[in-house]
Amino acid sequence: MSQNCTVDDTAPTETAHALTIRDIRWWSPTLFSLTLERPEAFRFLSGQFARLGLPVDGEWVWRAYSICSSVYDEQLEFLSIVVPDGVFTQALKDIQVGDTLWVDKRNFGTLTTDRFRAQDELWMLATGTGLAPFMSVLRDPYTWERFERVVLVHSVRNSDELAYREWLENLAGDELFGEFAERFRYIKVVTREECPGAFALRIPELVQTGILERAAGLEFSAERSAVMLCGNPAMLRQMKTVLQERGLSVNKKSSPGNILWENGFLPEDNRQPDL
């Protein structure tokens, strides 16, 4: 752990769990996963996020992180990038197996599949670490009971940022979820270097040109498509517009529609509490 991270008498023992780091995996020089022990009392829905905390230079710093792990896993898993000037991630990147990370006892978020109604085809469109909540969704048996077809699109700058790529490309070999592989499509997008099997255009352009639908073998449909978005706010805004032009609607509590992202991830969400 960073020498600047020390636990003192101000530790939030009433509101947060002090959890031990069990494993760390670096996908690239700036992208890594953390696996923590999971308290029995910590419950969440696939797609939700938690608040992680560390003491940095005598001050507690908290950040929201989507949960990667399955709702049934005995551990909690999170995906993080290293932000060059980020107070929290600069401390988090130095954490070691056996160190303590604090996790708020509450879970948060509305990016969950139970927000959809009659749709039976699930699209998950992610950039960067926006992949995290969708890893949890994919590892939830309810997802495969609820949807006939599932498509994951992950867009990154460089190929080494395609976290969990091996598992996603080899779902058929998974002991628990292999039986669903024929109903799943994993589409890779790498925008800053050549990557075999990956598209180079950004997600909105792939939709506008029809390339994405041809690759998935599905078409966006107001009747059948449930679309979850997570990642760069610019992508969220553009995809919202692109999909609305195709006749899809925003999913709201009062009027369930097709397009869903985490409430609060866009500034304009704060003016639309119904999301």
C-alpha positions in Angstrom: 0.0 0.0 0.0 1.1 3.6 -0.6 2.8 5.0 2.4 0.3 7.9 2.3 -2.5 5.4 3.0 -2.8 4.7 6.7 -5.9 3.8 8.7 -6.5 5.9 11.9 -9.2 6.5 14.4 -11.4 8.2 11.8 -11.9 4.9 9.9 -15.6 4.6 9.0 -16.3 1.3 10.8 -20.0 2.1 11.2 -20.8 2.7 7.5 -18.2 0.7 5.6 -16.6 -2.7 5.5 -12.8 -3.1 5.8 -12.1 -5.7 3.2 -8.9 -7.6 2.4 -7.5 -7.6 -1.1 -7.3 -11.2 -2.3 -6.0 -10.7 -5.8 -4.8 -8.0 -8.3 -4.6 -8.4 -12.0 -3.0 -5.9 -14.3 -4.5 -5.9 -17.8 -2.3 -3.0 -19.1 0.0 -0.5 -17.5 -3.0 1.6 -16.6 -5.8 -0.9 -16.1 -6.3 -3.4 -13.3 -8.8 -5.6 -11.5 -9.1 -5.9 -7.7 -10.6 -8.9 -6.0 -11.7 -8.5 -2.4 -13.3 -10.7 0.3 -17.1 -10.3 0.4 -19.0 -9.9 3.6 -22.1 -12.2 3.8 -24.3 -9.1 4.5 -23.2 -7.3 1.3 -26.0 -7.8 -1.3 -26.4 -6.1 -4.7 -28.1 -6.4 -8.1 -26.0 -7.1 -11.2 -25.1 -3.7 -12.8 -25.0 -1.8 -9.5 -21.9 0.0 -8.0 -20.3 0.4 -4.7 -18.2 3.2 -3.1 -14.6 2.4 -2.4 -12.6 4.4 0.1 -9.0 5.0 1.2 -7.3 7.4 3.5 -5.0 9.6 1.5 -2.7 12.1 3.2 -4.9 12.0 6.3 -8.2 12.5 4.3 -10.7 9.9 3.4 -11.3 9.7 -0.3 -14.3 7.8 -1.9 -15.1 6.9 -5.4 -17.9 4.9 -7.2 -16.9 1.6 -8.8 -19.2 -0.7 -10.7 -19.2 -4.3 -9.3 -17.8 -6.8 -11.8 -18.5 -10.0 -9.9 -21.6 -12.1 -10.0 -24.3 -11.7 -7.4 -23.5 -15.2 -6.3 -19.7 -14.9 -6.1 -18.0 -15.2 -2.7 -15.7 -12.3 -3.6 -16.2 -8.7 -4.8 -14.4 -7.6 -8.0 -13.8 -4.1 -9.4 -12.1 -2.8 -12.5 -10.1 0.5 -12.4 -7.9 2.7 -14.5 -5.0 4.8 -13.2 -5.9 8.4 -13.7 -2.6 10.5 -14.0 -3.8 13.2 -11.6 -6.4 11.2 -9.8 -6.0 11.3 -6.0 -7.8 8.1 -5.5 -6.4 5.9 -8.3 -2.9 7.1 -7.6 -3.3 5.6 -4.1 -5.2 2.6 -5.3 -2.6 1.5 -7.9 -0.1 1.0 -5.1 -2.3 -1.3 -3.0 -1.1 -4.9 -2.5 -2.6 -8.3 -1.9 -3.3 -8.5 1.8 -4.0 -4.7 2.2 -7.3 -3.3 3.3 -9.8 -1.4 1.1 -12.9 0.1 2.5 -16.3 -0.6 0.8 -19.5 1.3 1.7 -22.0 -1.0 3.3 -24.7 0.3 0.8 -24.9 -0.5 -2.9 -26.1 1.9 -5.5 -27.4 2.2 -9.0 -30.2 1.7 -11.5 -28.3 0.1 -14.4 -30.1 -3.2 -13.8 -31.9 -5.5 -16.2 -35.0 -5.5 -14.0 -35.7 -2.0 -15.4 -36.8 -3.6 -18.7 -40.2 -5.1 -19.4 -41.1 -7.0 -22.6 -37.8 -6.8 -24.6 -36.0 -10.1 -25.1 -32.7 -9.0 -26.8 -30.1 -7.3 -24.6 -27.4 -5.0 -26.0 -24.6 -3.8 -23.6 -22.5 -1.1 -25.1 -19.4 -0.1 -23.1 -16.3 2.0 -23.5 -13.2 1.5 -21.2 -14.0 0.5 -17.7 -17.7 0.8 -18.6 -17.4 -2.9 -19.1 -17.4 -3.6 -15.4 -21.2 -3.7 -14.7 -21.8 -5.8 -17.8 -19.4 -8.5 -16.5 -21.7 -8.8 -13.5 -24.7 -8.9 -15.7 -23.2 -11.6 -17.9 -22.4 -13.7 -14.9 -25.9 -13.6 -13.6 -28.2 -16.6 -14.4 -31.2 -14.2 -14.5 -29.8 -12.5 -17.6 -29.9 -15.7 -19.5 -33.3 -16.6 -18.3 -34.7 -13.2 -19.1 -33.2 -12.6 -22.6 -33.0 -14.8 -25.7 -30.0 -13.0 -27.2 -27.2 -11.0 -25.5 -24.7 -8.7 -27.3 -21.7 -7.1 -25.6 -19.8 -4.4 -27.4 -16.6 -3.2 -25.8 -14.7 -0.2 -27.2 -11.1 0.7 -26.0 -8.2 2.6 -27.4 -5.6 -0.2 -27.3 -6.0 -4.0 -27.4 -4.4 -4.6 -24.0 -7.4 -2.7 -22.5 -9.8 -5.5 -23.6 -10.2 -6.7 -20.0 -11.7 -10.2 -19.6 -11.2 -10.8 -23.3 -10.2 -14.5 -22.9 -13.3 -15.3 -20.8 -15.6 -13.4 -23.2 -14.2 -15.1 -26.3 -14.4 -18.5 -24.8 -17.7 -18.4 -23.0 -18.5 -21.8 -24.4 -15.9 -23.3 -22.2 -17.3 -21.9 -19.0 -18.7 -24.5 -16.6 -21.7 -22.4 -15.6 -22.5 -20.3 -18.6 -21.1 -22.2 -21.6 -24.5 -23.5 -22.5 -25.5 -19.9 -23.4 -22.6 -19.2 -25.7 -24.7 -19.7 -28.9 -27.0 -16.9 -27.8 -24.1 -14.5 -27.1 -22.1 -12.1 -29.3 -18.9 -10.4 -28.1 -17.9 -7.5 -30.4 -14.5 -5.8 -29.9 -13.7 -2.2 -30.9 -10.1 -0.9 -30.8 -9.7 2.6 -32.0 -6.0 3.5 -31.8 -4.3 0.4 -33.2 -4.9 -2.5 -35.4 -6.4 -5.5 -33.6 -7.4 -8.7 -35.5 -11.1 -9.4 -35.1 -11.9 -5.9 -33.8 -13.6 -2.9 -35.5 -11.8 0.5 -35.6 -14.8 2.7 -35.8 -16.4 4.1 -32.6 -19.6 2.6 -31.4 -22.0 5.3 -32.6 -20.5 5.2 -36.1 -20.8 1.4 -36.1 -24.5 1.8 -35.4 -25.1 4.5 -37.9 -23.4 2.5 -40.7 -25.2 -0.7 -39.9 -22.0 -2.5 -39.3 -22.8 -3.3 -35.7 -26.1 -4.9 -36.4 -24.7 -7.0 -39.2 -21.9 -8.2 -36.8 -24.4 -9.1 -34.1 -26.9 -10.6 -36.4 -29.6 -8.5 -34.8 -31.3 -5.2 -35.5 -32.2 -2.5 -33.0 -35.9 -2.7 -32.4 -38.3 -0.7 -30.2 -40.2 -3.9 -29.5 -37.3 -6.3 -28.8 -34.2 -4.3 -27.9 -33.0 -3.5 -24.3 -29.9 -1.3 -24.6 -27.6 -0.6 -21.6 -24.9 2.0 -22.0 -21.9 2.6 -19.8 -18.7 4.5 -20.3 -17.6 7.8 -21.8 -20.3 10.5 -21.4 -19.8 11.6 -25.0 -20.7 8.1 -26.1 -23.7 8.0 -23.9 -25.1 11.2 -25.3 -24.4 10.3 -28.9 -25.9 6.8 -28.6 -29.0 8.2 -26.9 -29.5 10.4 -30.0 -28.7 7.7 -32.5 -31.0 5.2 -30.9 -33.8 7.6 -30.5 -33.6 8.4 -34.2 -34.1 4.6 -34.7 -37.4 4.8 -32.7 -36.1 3.6 -29.4 -37.0 5.4 -26.2 -35.2 6.3 -22.9 -36.1 3.9 -20.0 -37.7 5.8 -17.2 -39.3 4.6 -14.0 -42.7 5.9 -15.1 -42.4 4.7 -18.7 -40.0 1.8 -19.2 -38.3 2.1 -22.6 -35.3 0.7 -24.4 -32.3 2.8 -23.5 -30.8 2.7 -20.0 -27.6 4.2 -18.4 -26.6 4.9 -14.8 -28.6 7.8 -13.5 -26.3 10.6 -12.6 -23.5 9.8 -15.1 -24.7 12.6 -17.3 -25.1 16.2 -15.9 -28.6 16.4 -17.5 -29.7 13.4 -15.5 -29.9 15.6 -12.4 -32.7 17.6 -14.0 -34.6 14.4 -14.8 -35.2 12.6 -11.5 -37.6 10.2 -13.2 -34.7 8.3 -14.8 
